[in-house]
Amino acid sequence: MNNKEEQHNNLLSFAIAIVVVLVCVFFLSYSFQMKNININKSLNKSDLNKLAQEKFTSISNKRDLATNDLIFFKENNIDINTISKENVLYIAYTLISKEDTLKSGEVLDECFGLDKDNYPEKCYLEVIDKNLLDEQIRNYFSSNINVSYNEFNISANQTCYFKDNIYNCYLNRNDVTINDYKVVNVFDSYEYNDNKLEVYSYLLTIRDTNSKLKEDGIFSDSKATKLIDNLDYYTNTLNKQIAGDNAKKLVDHYKDDISKYKSTFVKENDNYVWLSTEKVN
């Protein structure tokens, strides 16, 4: 083979290599663009509205077991740094499949408040693997949350204690508050930008007890302390019913006077997790 033929073959091989590289680049670019298109399709207006309502529902009625107050919707702002660590653990527990916890013994009156180090086998005991709680915490809260593995209550009758990567939940009498008012908490709208979902909602409270100790009426805050109206509209128009569309009708009627909240969720590992909830009026 002479030098000209060798040079020609080298040029031909080089040209083929260039073509192969360009084809690979094209297909990689096309694949990336299609992936972005699919991502954008998954975030259309209808899906985002559904996601926003689902995220609101996931936090709207979570209550502190001790106070019976809403965990997320308070008079002060709350975020991953200020939320009660006991409530973080309790919420994670409520999300665990009950088939994944180990249960033994029976609920007997004589078992309540006993020394956990000498707890009888006949008494009801629930055992929870800490890793199950961790998994739910990662799915629900921002990964930046700092978790403290303290004792926490899972009901008015059970307290859980941490030891050796396991929570043992014993029968116990826990103080529980029963509030004399109803909370109406309704989704309103959302805003979405750069993998951040901001969900807006309205809240009011109703006291209808006919008690001489506290005034009945419609209140603008989460603890029924700021009276804005009597019960006429609630009684005469809604027949004291707040199920279904009536809750929204009630909120719309008082929208200018009641509490508005913004709850922020951020995207982590293809999931939107709670970051904060704050009053915005």
Secondary structure as GFF3:
##gff-version 3
##sequence-region A 1 281
A	DSSP	alpha_helix	3	42	.	.	.	ID=ss1
A	DSSP	alpha_helix	45	60	.	.	.	ID=ss2
A	DSSP	beta_strand	78	79	.	.	.	ID=ss3
A	DSSP	alpha_helix	85	95	.	.	.	ID=ss4
A	DSSP	three_ten_helix	98	100	.	.	.	ID=ss5
A	DSSP	beta_strand	102	104	.	.	.	ID=ss6
A	DSSP	three_ten_helix	109	111	.	.	.	ID=ss7
A	DSSP	three_ten_helix	116	118	.	.	.	ID=ss8
A	DSSP	beta_strand	125	129	.	.	.	ID=ss9
A	DSSP	alpha_helix	130	140	.	.	.	ID=ss10
A	DSSP	beta_strand	152	155	.	.	.	ID=ss11
A	DSSP	beta_strand	158	163	.	.	.	ID=ss12
A	DSSP	beta_strand	166	171	.	.	.	ID=ss13
A	DSSP	beta_strand	182	193	.	.	.	ID=ss14
A	DSSP	beta_strand	196	207	.	.	.	ID=ss15
A	DSSP	beta_strand	217	219	.	.	.	ID=ss16
A	DSSP	beta_strand	227	229	.	.	.	ID=ss17
A	DSSP	alpha_helix	232	232	.	.	.	ID=ss18
A	DSSP	pi_helix	233	237	.	.	.	ID=ss19
A	DSSP	alpha_helix	245	253	.	.	.	ID=ss20
A	DSSP	beta_strand	259	268	.	.	.	ID=ss21
A	DSSP	beta_strand	271	279	.	.	.	ID=ss22
###
